Structures are given as structure tokens and as C-alpha cells.
Amino acid sequence: MRLVFAGTPEFAVPSLVAAASRQEVVAVYTQPDRPAGRGRVLAPSPVKRAAIERGIPVLQPESLKSQVSRDALAALQPDLLVVVAYGLILPPKILAIPKFGCWNVHASLLPRWRGAAPIQRAIEAGDAQTGVCLMQMEAGLDTGPVLLSQSLAIGADENGGQLHDRLAALGAQTLADGLGLLRAGMRPVPRPQPAEGVTYAHKLDKAEAKLDWSQPAAVLANKVRAFNPWPMAEAMVAGERLRIHAATALALDHGAAPGSLLAAGRDGLDVACGQGALRIRTLQREGGKAITAADFLNARRDLQRS
């Protein structure tokens, strides 16, 4: 087969590796190099780096809406376009070019969590389960029929970064399964998504990282998990702005004002919430690195209460 792959972030790299395992990927599309780091130097995407390592030609158009873009893709004579977190809209005329259309690896069990941030939104909502879908793309946002899907349980303490890595691997495995069926002449049967249960995973915003202590502790604990490693939850605690890497919800009846420090020990800092308390276990001071609550208290001996 002649495969074309379109993807940009680290999540897409395992899928590219799976697609390229038989040297069938004739080109890779990825977003243009973007400024990165303190020096704001143009940097290639993770997918671009992986493609170059494998000697696969890379295309980086700003958009796929022009006739030039359509002609460039058509010239590759693709049997299939595989899309994984590409980040650019694929117009209907692009979707129609490959012989078998376009397949998308999406990190949720559709129709739940269509959109940009399905991994983080699943954790934030307290979902016990998620997974990946291999979807036949159409014009709508993640609305196409599902070809294959696999589910997995979300760990009670699992954060966004950890779940990201597991789903990236599961997505690559699901894509490999689909490609294997297609090679064998057993094209996966598209199953329309049900109309019920549609939710949207809106793009993460850094403003969401600021915790509101009036919310229940269980809600805040999910946010801490979901927003690690980005945008990372933050809050004022004991007069300091801290980034919170890991925390646990405690079912406490405290009667204290939200945001009050209830206890500070080696196991964590217990902060009053609108309902219950949040025990902060790993944190980061401004300009510092991630440390345990015990290390934080060694520097803030004034807080050692319990």
C-alpha cells in the first residue's frame, strides 16, 4: 500500500512508527516548525523528527485548503491517509483523494470526548474508563464511523501524561490492527457513532490551571491529575503560589474557610475545600523543581503543625 501519514505531537509518533513498519509510508504531513524554548528558536515537531530519522519525505503546508495542496497530495497517489493529532482541518476534497479515504486515531471512546483534549477531559470528569478509536474521517469534528476501538481503565492516581503515553501506544496497536486487516483484504466495517452520549473535549487553557478552593476536593484532585504535565494546576497555599503535581482528595468535615491550611505533615499539605480537603503531595515553588511535601516543609518550618 501507499500510505500518507499526517500528525504533529508526541502522541502521534507511535502510530507513525506502526504505519511505517513495512516501509509503506511515502510521505508525512506535519505542522510547520514553531518557535520553542526560551530562545524561541524554530523547532520541528516530534513527528517530523521521527519521519526524518526514517528517511520519509516531510511536507509542512500552513493549510490544506488550496488547490496546490490538493494536487500535492493527489500526486502521492495514496491508498490511505492516516491522521493522528495533526492539528489542521482536512477539507472534504482532501478526504476524498485517498483510495480508502482517511483514517483517524482518536484518544477516546467516541462519541464521548470529541475534540482537542480528550485525554485530559476524561480524567478531569472522573471517568473510570477511556480508550482509542480508529475512525473513518468525514467533514464533521470526530463524527465519522468507528472502524476499531479498544478500551482501558484509568488508574485512580493516573495523570494526564501517564494516560497520554498509554493511549499513544494503544492507538498505535489499534492502527496496526486496522492496517493488517486492510492489507489482508478485510477492510474494517464502519460503525456509525450513536447519537447519545456526545461530549466535547475543549482545548486546554492555561487559565483553567488556577484551582478554586470553593470547589469540592474530589473535583480539584481530578484537575490536578488532568493538568499534569500541562498546564499544571496552581494555587495560593500558605502565602505562596505553588504548582501542584500530585494531590489526593480527603473526605473531611472541617468547617474551615476554603483555602485554609488545615494540616502540614510529611504526608502532605491539607487544604480546606468547599467540600472535603485536598492533600498536596508533590508541588513546585516558583522558580524551583518538583518536590515532596516533606521537602517543602523542611524549607517552611513555620508550617509544621502535625
C-alpha positions as CSV (number, residue, x, y, z in Angstrom):
1,M,0.0,0.0,0.0
2,R,0.9,3.6,-0.4
3,L,0.3,5.3,3.0
4,V,0.5,9.0,3.8
5,F,0.7,10.0,7.5
6,A,-0.4,13.3,9.0
7,G,0.4,14.1,12.6
8,T,2.3,16.6,14.8
9,P,2.8,15.9,18.5
10,E,4.5,13.2,20.5
11,F,1.2,11.3,20.8
12,A,1.3,10.6,17.0
13,V,4.8,9.2,16.9
14,P,4.0,5.6,18.0
15,S,1.3,5.5,15.3
16,L,3.8,6.7,12.7
17,V,6.2,4.0,13.7
18,A,3.4,1.4,13.4
19,A,2.4,2.7,10.0
20,A,5.9,2.8,8.7
21,S,6.9,-0.7,9.9
22,R,6.6,-2.0,6.3
23,Q,8.1,1.0,4.5
24,E,4.7,1.8,3.1
25,V,4.6,5.5,4.2
26,V,5.5,7.6,1.2
27,A,5.2,11.0,2.9
28,V,4.5,12.6,6.2
29,Y,2.5,15.8,6.7
30,T,3.1,17.7,9.9
31,Q,2.6,21.3,11.0
32,P,5.2,23.9,10.2
33,D,8.1,24.3,12.6
34,R,7.2,26.5,15.6
35,P,9.2,28.7,18.0
36,A,10.1,26.8,21.1
37,G,12.1,27.2,24.3
38,R,13.4,30.3,25.9
39,G,15.2,31.4,22.8
40,R,12.0,30.9,20.7
41,V,14.1,29.0,18.1
42,L,12.1,27.3,15.3
43,A,11.8,23.6,16.3
44,P,10.5,20.6,14.3
45,S,7.5,18.6,15.6
46,P,8.1,15.2,17.1
47,V,6.5,13.6,14.1
48,K,8.9,15.5,11.7
49,R,11.9,14.3,13.7
50,A,10.6,10.7,13.6
51,A,10.0,10.9,9.9
52,I,13.4,12.3,9.1
53,E,15.0,9.5,11.2
54,R,13.3,7.0,8.9
55,G,14.1,8.8,5.7
56,I,10.4,9.7,4.9
57,P,9.8,12.9,3.0
58,V,8.1,15.6,5.0
59,L,5.5,18.2,3.9
60,Q,4.6,21.1,6.1
61,P,1.8,23.2,4.5
62,E,0.2,26.0,6.5
63,S,-3.2,24.8,5.2
64,L,-4.7,22.1,3.1
65,K,-7.4,24.3,1.6
66,S,-5.7,25.3,-1.6
67,Q,-5.7,23.6,-5.0
68,V,-1.9,23.4,-4.7
69,S,-2.3,21.3,-1.5
70,R,-4.8,19.0,-3.2
71,D,-2.6,18.5,-6.2
72,A,0.4,17.7,-3.9
73,L,-1.5,15.0,-2.1
74,A,-3.0,13.6,-5.2
75,A,0.5,13.3,-6.8
76,L,1.4,10.9,-4.0
77,Q,-1.3,8.5,-5.2
78,P,-2.2,7.5,-1.6
79,D,-4.2,4.4,-0.9
80,L,-4.9,5.7,2.6
81,L,-4.2,8.9,4.6
82,V,-3.7,8.2,8.4
83,V,-4.3,11.2,10.6
84,V,-3.2,11.3,14.3
85,A,-3.4,14.7,16.1
86,Y,-2.4,16.6,13.0
87,G,-3.9,19.9,14.1
88,L,-5.1,21.1,10.7
89,I,-8.5,20.9,9.2
90,L,-8.9,18.4,6.3
91,P,-11.4,19.8,3.8
92,P,-13.8,17.3,2.1
93,K,-11.8,17.5,-1.2
94,I,-8.7,16.3,0.7
95,L,-10.7,13.5,2.4
96,A,-11.8,12.2,-1.0
97,I,-8.3,11.8,-2.5
98,P,-7.0,8.6,-1.0
99,K,-8.5,5.3,-2.4
100,F,-9.6,4.2,1.1
101,G,-10.2,7.7,2.4
102,C,-8.7,8.9,5.7
103,W,-8.4,7.1,9.0
104,N,-8.0,8.9,12.3
105,V,-6.7,7.6,15.6
106,H,-8.6,9.4,18.4
107,A,-7.9,9.1,22.1
108,S,-11.4,8.4,23.5
109,L,-14.3,6.1,23.1
110,L,-16.4,8.1,20.7
111,P,-18.8,9.8,20.8
112,R,-17.5,10.7,24.3
113,W,-14.9,13.4,24.2
114,R,-14.8,14.5,20.6
115,G,-12.4,17.4,20.1
116,A,-8.9,18.6,21.1
117,A,-8.2,17.4,24.6
118,P,-9.9,14.0,25.2
119,I,-7.3,12.6,27.5
120,Q,-7.3,15.4,30.0
121,R,-11.1,15.9,29.9
122,A,-11.7,12.2,30.7
123,I,-9.5,12.5,33.8
124,E,-11.0,15.8,34.8
125,A,-14.5,14.4,34.6
126,G,-13.6,11.5,36.8
127,D,-14.1,8.8,34.0
128,A,-13.1,5.3,35.1
129,Q,-12.5,4.2,31.5
130,T,-11.4,5.5,28.2
131,G,-9.7,4.2,25.1
132,V,-8.9,4.8,21.4
133,C,-11.0,4.7,18.3
134,L,-9.8,4.2,14.7
135,M,-12.3,6.3,12.8
136,Q,-13.2,6.8,9.2
137,M,-12.9,10.6,8.8
138,E,-15.7,12.8,7.4
139,A,-16.3,16.5,7.4
140,G,-17.6,16.8,11.0
141,L,-15.4,17.1,14.1
142,D,-14.7,13.5,15.1
143,T,-18.2,12.4,13.9
144,G,-17.1,9.7,11.5
145,P,-18.0,6.0,11.8
146,V,-15.7,3.9,14.0
147,L,-13.7,1.1,12.4
148,L,-12.0,-0.4,15.5
149,S,-11.8,0.5,19.2
150,Q,-10.0,-0.6,22.3
151,S,-10.7,0.5,25.9
152,L,-8.6,0.7,29.1
153,A,-9.2,1.6,32.7
154,I,-7.9,4.9,34.0
155,G,-5.8,4.5,37.1
156,A,-7.0,6.1,40.3
157,D,-3.9,8.2,40.6
158,E,-3.0,8.4,36.8
159,N,-2.2,11.8,35.5
160,G,-2.6,13.3,32.0
161,G,1.0,12.5,31.0
162,Q,0.8,8.9,32.1
163,L,-2.5,8.3,30.4
164,H,-1.3,10.0,27.2
165,D,1.6,7.6,26.9
166,R,-0.6,4.5,27.4
167,L,-3.2,5.7,24.9
168,A,-0.5,6.6,22.3
169,A,0.7,3.0,22.5
170,L,-2.8,1.7,22.4
171,G,-3.6,3.9,19.4
172,A,-0.6,2.6,17.5
173,Q,-1.6,-1.0,18.2
174,T,-5.2,-0.3,17.1
175,L,-3.9,1.3,13.9
176,A,-1.6,-1.6,13.2
177,D,-4.6,-4.0,13.6
178,G,-6.6,-1.9,11.1
179,L,-3.8,-1.8,8.6
180,G,-3.3,-5.5,8.9
181,L,-7.0,-6.1,8.1
182,L,-6.8,-3.8,5.1
183,R,-3.7,-5.5,3.7
184,A,-5.5,-8.8,4.0
185,G,-8.4,-7.5,2.0
186,M,-10.7,-7.4,5.1
187,R,-11.4,-3.7,5.4
188,P,-12.8,-2.9,8.9
189,V,-16.6,-2.3,8.8
190,P,-17.5,1.3,9.7
191,R,-19.9,1.5,12.6
192,P,-21.8,4.9,12.9
193,Q,-21.4,6.6,16.2
194,P,-24.5,6.6,18.4
195,A,-26.4,9.9,18.7
196,E,-26.5,9.6,22.5
197,G,-23.5,10.3,24.8
198,V,-21.8,13.0,22.7
199,T,-19.4,15.2,24.7
200,Y,-16.8,17.7,23.6
201,A,-13.2,17.9,24.9
202,H,-12.5,21.6,24.5
203,K,-8.9,22.7,24.1
204,L,-7.0,23.3,27.4
205,D,-6.5,26.8,28.5
206,K,-3.8,27.9,31.0
207,A,-6.4,29.9,32.9
208,E,-8.0,26.6,33.9
209,A,-4.9,25.7,35.9
210,K,-5.8,28.1,38.8
211,L,-7.6,26.0,41.4
212,D,-10.8,27.4,43.1
213,W,-10.7,26.2,46.7
214,S,-14.5,26.6,46.9
215,Q,-14.9,23.6,44.7
216,P,-15.1,20.0,46.2
217,A,-11.8,18.3,46.9
218,A,-12.6,15.4,44.5
219,V,-13.1,17.9,41.6
220,L,-9.8,19.6,42.4
221,A,-7.9,16.3,42.7
222,N,-9.1,15.3,39.2
223,K,-8.0,18.7,37.8
224,V,-4.5,18.2,39.4
225,R,-4.2,14.8,37.6
226,A,-5.7,16.0,34.3
227,F,-3.5,19.1,34.1
228,N,-0.2,17.3,34.7
229,P,2.1,17.9,32.8
230,W,0.3,20.9,31.2
231,P,-0.9,23.4,32.1
232,M,-0.2,22.2,35.7
233,A,-2.6,23.1,38.5
234,E,-1.6,26.0,40.6
235,A,-2.9,27.8,43.7
236,M,-2.1,30.0,46.6
237,V,-1.1,27.9,49.6
238,A,0.3,29.3,52.9
239,G,1.1,32.6,51.2
240,E,2.9,31.0,48.3
241,R,1.9,30.4,44.7
242,L,2.5,26.7,44.1
243,R,2.2,24.4,41.1
244,I,0.6,21.2,42.3
245,H,1.9,18.0,40.7
246,A,0.1,15.4,42.8
247,A,-2.7,15.5,45.3
248,T,-5.4,13.4,46.9
249,A,-9.0,14.3,48.0
250,L,-9.8,13.7,51.6
251,A,-13.4,13.3,52.9
252,L,-13.1,15.7,55.9
253,D,-15.7,17.8,57.7
254,H,-13.6,20.8,58.7
255,G,-15.8,23.9,58.9
256,A,-12.8,26.0,57.8
257,A,-12.8,28.6,55.0
258,P,-11.8,27.3,51.6
259,G,-8.1,27.7,51.0
260,S,-7.2,27.4,54.7
261,L,-4.2,25.2,55.6
262,L,-5.7,22.5,57.9
263,A,-2.5,20.5,58.4
264,A,1.1,20.2,57.2
265,G,3.0,17.0,57.6
266,R,5.3,14.7,55.8
267,D,2.4,13.1,54.0
268,G,1.2,16.4,52.6
269,L,-0.4,19.8,53.0
270,D,-4.1,19.5,53.7
271,V,-6.0,22.5,52.3
272,A,-9.7,23.1,53.0
273,C,-12.0,22.9,50.0
274,G,-15.7,23.7,49.6
275,Q,-16.3,20.0,50.4
276,G,-13.5,17.9,51.9
277,A,-9.8,18.8,51.8
278,L,-7.1,18.4,49.2
279,R,-3.8,16.8,50.4
280,I,-1.0,18.2,48.3
281,R,1.7,15.5,48.0
282,T,4.1,16.9,45.3
283,L,4.5,20.5,44.5
284,Q,6.7,23.1,42.8
285,R,7.7,26.5,44.2
286,E,8.2,29.4,41.9
287,G,11.5,29.0,40.1
288,G,12.1,25.6,41.6
289,K,11.6,22.0,40.7
290,A,9.0,19.4,41.8
291,I,9.5,18.4,45.4
292,T,7.6,16.3,48.0
293,A,5.6,18.0,50.7
294,A,8.2,16.8,53.2
295,D,11.0,18.7,51.4
296,F,8.8,21.8,51.2
297,L,8.2,21.7,54.9
298,N,12.0,21.5,55.5
299,A,12.1,24.9,53.9
300,R,9.0,26.2,55.6
301,R,9.3,25.0,59.2
302,D,6.8,27.6,60.2
303,L,4.1,25.4,58.7
304,Q,4.8,22.2,60.6
305,R,1.7,21.7,62.6
306,S,1.1,18.0,62.5
